């Protein structure tokens, strides 16, 4: 597993706490009752793959963006904030803990990308709850659906044996906190100057083709 920049700091990992180790083991044992069942395995593996790099959330944002200038600005917000989250979590926070991923020597039932980053916290969970916060602010009526999807994406990482349960829970908390911060720092429909300029360029190109 490659080293991640840590600025010379390495914090204790969650498994150093006995209660966390027991919790992770118990949750993993519970998921054993679900693993190996079809079509459940195929569905969960597919959802986990769609969570790579926040793809599922970026697709939702991209699908909405062309509908109006307002949705375009919201799409830019989603893409920008999720890019910043990825740099923060994968490029810095994970390196502070350097936790190893769950050990699994068996054969997986479906193809799965194995991340090169360390395990704690779960990036899928963090990005999922961040995206759910941003998208829910855009459309509060869909909030239950967005957060339900975020929970499923997060739980899939335990099912496919890529993350410990404590990685996922802390990732969910981190994503929720980042979502709360992002909605305050980048208010809905009040884009920074850069986004406003991008919208103007987009409109000018449309007029030029008209």
ROTORMI-714895 format. One record per residue (C-alpha): residue number from 1; residue in three letters; chain; x, y, z. Coordinates in pm, whole numbers. Layout:
% residues N
+-----+---------+--------+--------+--------+--------+
: num : residuo : cadena :      x :      y :      z :
+-----+---------+--------+--------+--------+--------+
: NUM :     ALA :      A :      X :      Y :      Z :
...
+-----+---------+--------+--------+--------+--------+
END
This chain:
% residues 210
+-----+---------+--------+--------+--------+--------+
: num : residuo : cadena :      x :      y :      z :
+-----+---------+--------+--------+--------+--------+
:   1 :     UNK :      A :      0 :      0 :      0 :
:   2 :     UNK :      A :    158 :    333 :   -104 :
:   3 :     UNK :      A :    245 :    595 :    150 :
:   4 :     UNK :      A :     18 :    897 :    172 :
:   5 :     UNK :      A :    156 :   1239 :    276 :
:   6 :     UNK :      A :    104 :   1286 :    650 :
:   7 :     UNK :      A :    317 :   1590 :    734 :
:   8 :     UNK :      A :    509 :   1362 :    970 :
:   9 :     UNK :      A :    200 :   1289 :   1182 :
:  10 :     UNK :      A :     46 :    946 :   1238 :
:  11 :     UNK :      A :   -255 :    911 :   1467 :
:  12 :     UNK :      A :   -369 :    593 :   1646 :
:  13 :     UNK :      A :   -600 :    378 :   1436 :
:  14 :     UNK :      A :   -948 :    274 :   1559 :
:  15 :     UNK :      A :   -849 :    -91 :   1606 :
:  16 :     UNK :      A :   -622 :     20 :   1889 :
:  17 :     UNK :      A :   -945 :     45 :   2092 :
:  18 :     UNK :      A :  -1073 :   -298 :   2199 :
:  19 :     UNK :      A :  -1440 :   -194 :   2186 :
:  20 :     UNK :      A :  -1400 :    -76 :   1826 :
:  21 :     UNK :      A :  -1236 :   -405 :   1727 :
:  22 :     UNK :      A :  -1523 :   -601 :   1880 :
:  23 :     UNK :      A :  -1778 :   -378 :   1709 :
:  24 :     UNK :      A :  -1610 :   -422 :   1370 :
:  25 :     UNK :      A :  -1595 :   -800 :   1417 :
:  26 :     UNK :      A :  -1961 :   -823 :   1519 :
:  27 :     UNK :      A :  -2081 :   -613 :   1225 :
:  28 :     UNK :      A :  -1867 :   -814 :    985 :
:  29 :     UNK :      A :  -2014 :  -1137 :   1124 :
:  30 :     UNK :      A :  -2365 :  -1000 :   1073 :
:  31 :     UNK :      A :  -2286 :   -918 :    710 :
:  32 :     UNK :      A :  -2170 :  -1278 :    663 :
:  33 :     UNK :      A :  -2539 :  -1373 :    678 :
:  34 :     UNK :      A :  -2601 :  -1158 :    369 :
:  35 :     UNK :      A :  -2289 :  -1235 :    167 :
:  36 :     UNK :      A :  -2308 :  -1502 :   -100 :
:  37 :     UNK :      A :  -2673 :  -1446 :   -178 :
:  38 :     UNK :      A :  -2783 :  -1368 :   -531 :
:  39 :     UNK :      A :  -2893 :  -1134 :   -671 :
:  40 :     UNK :      A :  -2807 :   -937 :   -356 :
:  41 :     UNK :      A :  -2431 :   -973 :   -404 :
:  42 :     UNK :      A :  -2445 :   -852 :   -762 :
:  43 :     UNK :      A :  -2656 :   -550 :   -668 :
:  44 :     UNK :      A :  -2437 :   -451 :   -374 :
:  45 :     UNK :      A :  -2115 :   -489 :   -573 :
:  46 :     UNK :      A :  -2261 :   -274 :   -852 :
:  47 :     UNK :      A :  -2363 :     -3 :   -604 :
:  48 :     UNK :      A :  -2019 :    -12 :   -446 :
:  49 :     UNK :      A :  -1857 :     32 :   -788 :
:  50 :     UNK :      A :  -2085 :    324 :   -869 :
:  51 :     UNK :      A :  -1967 :    488 :   -549 :
:  52 :     UNK :      A :  -1606 :    495 :   -674 :
:  53 :     UNK :      A :  -1488 :    856 :   -698 :
:  54 :     UNK :      A :  -1841 :    966 :   -610 :
:  55 :     UNK :      A :  -1953 :    865 :   -961 :
:  56 :     UNK :      A :  -2316 :    796 :   -872 :
:  57 :     UNK :      A :  -2354 :   1144 :   -719 :
:  58 :     UNK :      A :  -2175 :   1317 :  -1004 :
:  59 :     UNK :      A :  -2406 :   1143 :  -1252 :
:  60 :     UNK :      A :  -2709 :   1273 :  -1060 :
:  61 :     UNK :      A :  -2564 :   1626 :  -1067 :
:  62 :     UNK :      A :  -2473 :   1600 :  -1435 :
:  63 :     UNK :      A :  -2822 :   1480 :  -1526 :
:  64 :     UNK :      A :  -2978 :   1785 :  -1362 :
:  65 :     UNK :      A :  -2726 :   2048 :  -1476 :
:  66 :     UNK :      A :  -2843 :   2107 :  -1838 :
:  67 :     UNK :      A :  -3201 :   2183 :  -1736 :
:  68 :     UNK :      A :  -3141 :   2546 :  -1638 :
:  69 :     UNK :      A :  -2876 :   2799 :  -1540 :
:  70 :     UNK :      A :  -2970 :   2743 :  -1177 :
:  71 :     UNK :      A :  -2919 :   2368 :  -1206 :
:  72 :     UNK :      A :  -2593 :   2427 :  -1389 :
:  73 :     UNK :      A :  -2465 :   2634 :  -1097 :
:  74 :     UNK :      A :  -2579 :   2369 :   -852 :
:  75 :     UNK :      A :  -2399 :   2103 :  -1054 :
:  76 :     UNK :      A :  -2080 :   2306 :  -1042 :
:  77 :     UNK :      A :  -2118 :   2335 :   -665 :
:  78 :     UNK :      A :  -2161 :   1959 :   -631 :
:  79 :     UNK :      A :  -1860 :   1881 :   -850 :
:  80 :     UNK :      A :  -1641 :   2142 :   -683 :
:  81 :     UNK :      A :  -1723 :   2048 :   -325 :
:  82 :     UNK :      A :  -1685 :   1676 :   -390 :
:  83 :     UNK :      A :  -1347 :   1733 :   -555 :
:  84 :     UNK :      A :  -1233 :   1925 :   -247 :
:  85 :     UNK :      A :  -1365 :   1646 :    -21 :
:  86 :     UNK :      A :  -1171 :   1383 :   -216 :
:  87 :     UNK :      A :   -846 :   1575 :   -184 :
:  88 :     UNK :      A :   -903 :   1630 :    188 :
:  89 :     UNK :      A :  -1007 :   1275 :    277 :
:  90 :     UNK :      A :   -794 :   1068 :     40 :
:  91 :     UNK :      A :   -497 :   1298 :     17 :
:  92 :     UNK :      A :   -464 :   1397 :    381 :
:  93 :     UNK :      A :   -699 :   1249 :    644 :
:  94 :     UNK :      A :   -643 :    884 :    551 :
:  95 :     UNK :      A :   -271 :    940 :    570 :
:  96 :     UNK :      A :   -301 :   1051 :    930 :
:  97 :     UNK :      A :   -428 :    710 :   1038 :
:  98 :     UNK :      A :   -274 :    462 :    790 :
:  99 :     UNK :      A :   -524 :    191 :    881 :
: 100 :     UNK :      A :   -501 :   -134 :    690 :
: 101 :     UNK :      A :   -806 :   -256 :    502 :
: 102 :     UNK :      A :   -986 :   -576 :    605 :
: 103 :     UNK :      A :   -791 :   -890 :    521 :
: 104 :     UNK :      A :   -975 :  -1122 :    282 :
: 105 :     UNK :      A :   -796 :  -1405 :    103 :
: 106 :     UNK :      A :  -1102 :  -1561 :    -56 :
: 107 :     UNK :      A :  -1238 :  -1512 :   -407 :
: 108 :     UNK :      A :  -1484 :  -1227 :   -451 :
: 109 :     UNK :      A :  -1807 :  -1317 :   -635 :
: 110 :     UNK :      A :  -1780 :  -1015 :   -864 :
: 111 :     UNK :      A :  -1512 :   -787 :  -1001 :
: 112 :     UNK :      A :  -1420 :   -502 :   -768 :
: 113 :     UNK :      A :  -1160 :   -225 :   -775 :
: 114 :     UNK :      A :   -933 :   -247 :   -469 :
: 115 :     UNK :      A :   -835 :    106 :   -359 :
: 116 :     UNK :      A :   -468 :    188 :   -303 :
: 117 :     UNK :      A :   -543 :    433 :    -23 :
: 118 :     UNK :      A :   -563 :    334 :    342 :
: 119 :     UNK :      A :   -888 :    234 :    510 :
: 120 :     UNK :      A :   -990 :    496 :    766 :
: 121 :     UNK :      A :  -1225 :    673 :    715 :
: 122 :     UNK :      A :  -1435 :    545 :    427 :
: 123 :     UNK :      A :  -1420 :    782 :    132 :
: 124 :     UNK :      A :  -1736 :    631 :    -19 :
: 125 :     UNK :      A :  -1927 :    709 :    301 :
: 126 :     UNK :      A :  -1786 :   1059 :    330 :
: 127 :     UNK :      A :  -1866 :   1153 :    -30 :
: 128 :     UNK :      A :  -2210 :    990 :     -8 :
: 129 :     UNK :      A :  -2323 :   1189 :    295 :
: 130 :     UNK :      A :  -2167 :   1509 :    162 :
: 131 :     UNK :      A :  -2351 :   1469 :   -168 :
: 132 :     UNK :      A :  -2676 :   1378 :      8 :
: 133 :     UNK :      A :  -2654 :   1700 :    210 :
: 134 :     UNK :      A :  -2598 :   1915 :    -98 :
: 135 :     UNK :      A :  -2864 :   1744 :   -310 :
: 136 :     UNK :      A :  -3117 :   1748 :    -26 :
: 137 :     UNK :      A :  -3076 :   2123 :      7 :
: 138 :     UNK :      A :  -3157 :   2154 :   -362 :
: 139 :     UNK :      A :  -3469 :   1937 :   -335 :
: 140 :     UNK :      A :  -3584 :   1871 :     24 :
: 141 :     UNK :      A :  -3864 :   1642 :    -97 :
: 142 :     UNK :      A :  -3602 :   1392 :   -214 :
: 143 :     UNK :      A :  -3401 :   1408 :    108 :
: 144 :     UNK :      A :  -3515 :   1061 :    229 :
: 145 :     UNK :      A :  -3417 :    909 :   -106 :
: 146 :     UNK :      A :  -3075 :   1077 :   -115 :
: 147 :     UNK :      A :  -2987 :    974 :    239 :
: 148 :     UNK :      A :  -3120 :    623 :    190 :
: 149 :     UNK :      A :  -2894 :    587 :   -112 :
: 150 :     UNK :      A :  -2604 :    727 :     91 :
: 151 :     UNK :      A :  -2661 :    463 :    360 :
: 152 :     UNK :      A :  -2674 :    185 :    100 :
: 153 :     UNK :      A :  -2353 :    304 :    -69 :
: 154 :     UNK :      A :  -2182 :    324 :    270 :
: 155 :     UNK :      A :  -2297 :    -18 :    388 :
: 156 :     UNK :      A :  -2189 :   -175 :     59 :
: 157 :     UNK :      A :  -1826 :   -113 :    156 :
: 158 :     UNK :      A :  -1865 :   -343 :    455 :
: 159 :     UNK :      A :  -2045 :   -606 :    249 :
: 160 :     UNK :      A :  -1767 :   -620 :    -14 :
: 161 :     UNK :      A :  -1498 :   -637 :    260 :
: 162 :     UNK :      A :  -1323 :   -315 :    161 :
: 163 :     UNK :      A :  -1389 :   -128 :    487 :
: 164 :     UNK :      A :  -1433 :   -197 :    855 :
: 165 :     UNK :      A :  -1766 :    -85 :   1003 :
: 166 :     UNK :      A :  -1595 :    187 :   1207 :
: 167 :     UNK :      A :  -1439 :    326 :    887 :
: 168 :     UNK :      A :  -1786 :    357 :    739 :
: 169 :     UNK :      A :  -1949 :    518 :   1043 :
: 170 :     UNK :      A :  -1672 :    776 :   1079 :
: 171 :     UNK :      A :  -1685 :    843 :    706 :
: 172 :     UNK :      A :  -2059 :    906 :    731 :
: 173 :     UNK :      A :  -2003 :   1149 :   1018 :
: 174 :     UNK :      A :  -1724 :   1326 :    831 :
: 175 :     UNK :      A :  -1939 :   1359 :    519 :
: 176 :     UNK :      A :  -2232 :   1498 :    718 :
: 177 :     UNK :      A :  -2003 :   1753 :    884 :
: 178 :     UNK :      A :  -1851 :   1854 :    551 :
: 179 :     UNK :      A :  -2199 :   1882 :    401 :
: 180 :     UNK :      A :  -2310 :   2117 :    679 :
: 181 :     UNK :      A :  -1997 :   2328 :    629 :
: 182 :     UNK :      A :  -2032 :   2333 :    251 :
: 183 :     UNK :      A :  -2394 :   2450 :    256 :
: 184 :     UNK :      A :  -2291 :   2742 :    477 :
: 185 :     UNK :      A :  -1972 :   2835 :    290 :
: 186 :     UNK :      A :  -2129 :   2794 :    -57 :
: 187 :     UNK :      A :  -2497 :   2893 :    -18 :
: 188 :     UNK :      A :  -2747 :   2747 :   -259 :
: 189 :     UNK :      A :  -2787 :   2956 :   -577 :
: 190 :     UNK :      A :  -2529 :   3212 :   -460 :
: 191 :     UNK :      A :  -2230 :   3104 :   -668 :
: 192 :     UNK :      A :  -1875 :   3238 :   -625 :
: 193 :     UNK :      A :  -1747 :   3470 :   -896 :
: 194 :     UNK :      A :  -1574 :   3183 :  -1078 :
: 195 :     UNK :      A :  -1900 :   2989 :  -1114 :
: 196 :     UNK :      A :  -2088 :   3300 :  -1222 :
: 197 :     UNK :      A :  -1825 :   3356 :  -1492 :
: 198 :     UNK :      A :  -1856 :   2995 :  -1609 :
: 199 :     UNK :      A :  -2231 :   3037 :  -1638 :
: 200 :     UNK :      A :  -2187 :   3354 :  -1847 :
: 201 :     UNK :      A :  -1945 :   3175 :  -2080 :
: 202 :     UNK :      A :  -2190 :   2886 :  -2117 :
: 203 :     UNK :      A :  -2474 :   3125 :  -2204 :
: 204 :     UNK :      A :  -2257 :   3313 :  -2454 :
: 205 :     UNK :      A :  -2171 :   2989 :  -2632 :
: 206 :     UNK :      A :  -2538 :   2900 :  -2649 :
: 207 :     UNK :      A :  -2622 :   3234 :  -2805 :
: 208 :     UNK :      A :  -2335 :   3191 :  -3052 :
: 209 :     UNK :      A :  -2479 :   2861 :  -3170 :
: 210 :     UNK :      A :  -2827 :   3007 :  -3193 :
+-----+---------+--------+--------+--------+--------+
END
